[in-house]
């Protein structure tokens, strides 16, 4: 059972992760792989609205997706987009990335190889990954303007859609930890965390929402 304090703290962390960008037309949309097919749906919606002529889906598998997306996150996302009517020519697949930095770096390399000029990119992710992805892209791909995007859902709606509250809150906590420690390690641009959000993070940490943390603040990003 998740306490009311933990749910309140998780809501605060969720709100911080959202960038609140207004989507606008960009050179490409990059959909970052995860357990959530809603990312693919959000990318398709942006394509249908004329916000991008091209979608890149990026991602291999992780401990969360290995069973539910055995062919790889990017492949399952691509299949979803084609089912929803996006033409094959408008979707590229990057199937090797295993962390956010690789999502950005490998997508950049794929687009370079395809001869696509990128001046701006829609970064399509889970809602609670918006800020982390944006900070990573700013660090690894200078000279490009980034716009964050995700499915327009509330925290409670997202919990209901995933049906695993603890996993979602663990992910919120893990994403925030990375925002705090990864800039010093060169993995992402600095993005200060407000004191009240940091305090909520500490309470969630003490409450045991730790499965997505990098051990003792160091190690390989995932």
N, C-alpha and C positions, 0 to 999 in steps of 0.2 A: 504494500500500500504506500503510495506516494503522499507525503504530508502536504498540507495546504501551504506551508512555508516554502517547500521545495518547488511546488507548482508556481508559486508567485515569483520565486527567484528565477525559475526557468523561463517564465514569461518575460522577465526583464532582460535576460540574456538573449532570448529570441529577438526581441525588439532591437537590441543593439546590432545583431547580425544583419538586419535588413538595411540596405543602402537607400531605399526609397527613390531610386532613379526612375525617370519617365522614359520608357522605351522610345527610341528614335531610329530612323534608318541607318544601318551600318553595313560595312563591307561583308561581314560574315557573322553568323551566330555560332558560338562554340558551346555545345551541350556537354557538360561534364558528367561522366558516368557515375552511377551510384545504384543503390537498391530501389530507387524511386523512379518509376516510369513517368511520373508527372513532369520530370525534367524534359523528357522527349516531347510530351504533349505541349509544354510551354514553348519549346523551340518551334514546334509546328505552328502554333498559334501566331508566333512572331512572323514566321514565313508567310502565312496566309494573310496577315495584315500588311504585307509589303515592307516589313522592317529589314529584310535581308534577302538576297538572291541565293544564298548558299548556307547550308548547315554542315558543321563538322561535329560528329559525335566522337568522344574520346574516352577510352577506359578499357582496361582488361577485366580482371575479376579481383575481388577482395574477400576477406573472411565473411563479410555480410552477403555478398552477391554470388558466391561460388555455386551455391545450390540452386538459387532461383534464376540465375542468368548464366547457365553453363557455357554458352557460346561467347560470353564476354559482354560487358556492359554496352560498349559502343555498338556491337552487332545487334543486340536486342533493341537498343534505341533506334537504330536504323530501320529494323523490321517494323517497329511501331510507327515510325514516320511514313514509311511506304504504305502501311495499312491505312493510314489516315489521308492518303492521297498525295503526298509530296512526291514529285517525280524523281526517279533514280539519279538523274543528272545533277540534282540540287543537293545531294547528300554525299559527303565524304566521311570515311570511317578511319579512325586512328585507334587500333586495337591493343596497343602495348602499354599505355600509361597506367601506373599503379599508385600514383600520388598526384596531388594538385600541381606541383611543379612540373611533373612530366606531362600532365594534361596540357599545360600551356606550352611548354617547350616542344613537345612532339606535334601538337597542332600547328604551331608556327612553322616547323620544318615541313610538315605535310603541305601546307599552303604555299610555302616557298617553292617546293618541288612541283606543285601544280601550276605555278606561274600566276597565283592569285595575289594581287596587290591589296594589302590590308592597311587602311588608315584608321579604321574604327572597328570595334568588335562588341557584339552583345555576348556577355558571359552568362550563360543559362545554367543555373545550379539549383540545388535544393534551397529553400528560403534561408535556412540557417547557415548556409555556406557562402552567401553573397559577399560578405565583407572579406572573408578569408580568400576567396577566389580573386576578388578585385585587388587586394594587396599583393597577392602572388603575381598576378599578371603585370601590375605596375613595376614590380622588381625585375621580372624576367623578359619583358617585351617593351622596352622604352620606345617612345615615338608613336605609339598607338593610343587612341582614345577608347576607353572602356566604359561600357554601360552594363550595369548589373541587372539581371532579370531572373524571375522565378515565378512559379505558379502563385496567383493571388489568393492565398489562403491565410486564415488566422492560425494562431498557435493551436487552439483547441480543435479546429478543423483538421489541421495536419496530424495531430495526435490520433484523431478518430480514423483518418485515412490509413495511417501506418499500423495502428492497433498494437503498438509496442511502446508504451510511454517511457519505460526505462531506457530502451535503446535510443529513443529520440533525445532524451535529456542527456544521456551519456555523450551523444554526438554534439549537442550544444556546448557542453563543457569542454570536450576535446577541441572543438573548433576555436573556442575562446582561448584555451591554453596556447594554441599555436599563434594566435594573434599577439600574445604577450611575449612569447619566447623566440619565435622564428625570425623576427627582424634582426636580432643580434647574431643569428647564425647565417644570415644572408639569403634565407629562403623566401622572404617577402618584404615589402616596404613597410615602414613603421606606420601603425594605425593605433593611436592611443586609446586605451580602454578607460572610460570614466570610473571614478572611485566607486560609485554605487553598483556598477556592473561587476567590478572586480570583487566587491564584497559579496555579491550574490554568487559569484563563481566559487569563492572560498567556502561559503556555506554548503553549496552543492557538493563540493569536493569532500567536505567533512561528512556529508550525508551518504557518501558512498558511490556517487555517480562518476566513476573513475575508469571505466573499462576502455575509454578511447583516449586516455592520456598517454603522452610520451613519458616513459619511465624517467623519473628524477630530472625532467626538463631537458633531456638531451636525446640524441639518437636520430635515426633516419625518419624523415617525414613520411606519413602515410595518410 
